[in-house]
Amino acid sequence: MNVSPDKLHWIQQWIIKAEGDLKATEHLLTLKDDCPTEVVCFHAQQGVEKYLKALLTLFDIDFPKSHDIGATNENG
């Protein structure tokens, strides 16, 4: 698969951001009983979402850029 330098840049940026979220998750888990579970879940979800965005970018699949959880795409 031939990936343009511009696309590769954006894929790498998504991966860097995803790994930051997962690093935060791993660190928080070291707190054991003092671990804020909801924050761990948030960062884990954010990391997965960013890895998925990297994959979607690789395959030229558009994804919505919204923080509105009530927003939908054309497919419903």
Secondary structure, DSSP 8 states (H G I E B T S, - for coil): ----HHHHHHHHHHHHHHHHHHHHHHHHHTTGGG--HHHHHHHHHHHHHHHHHHHHHHTT--------TT---TT-
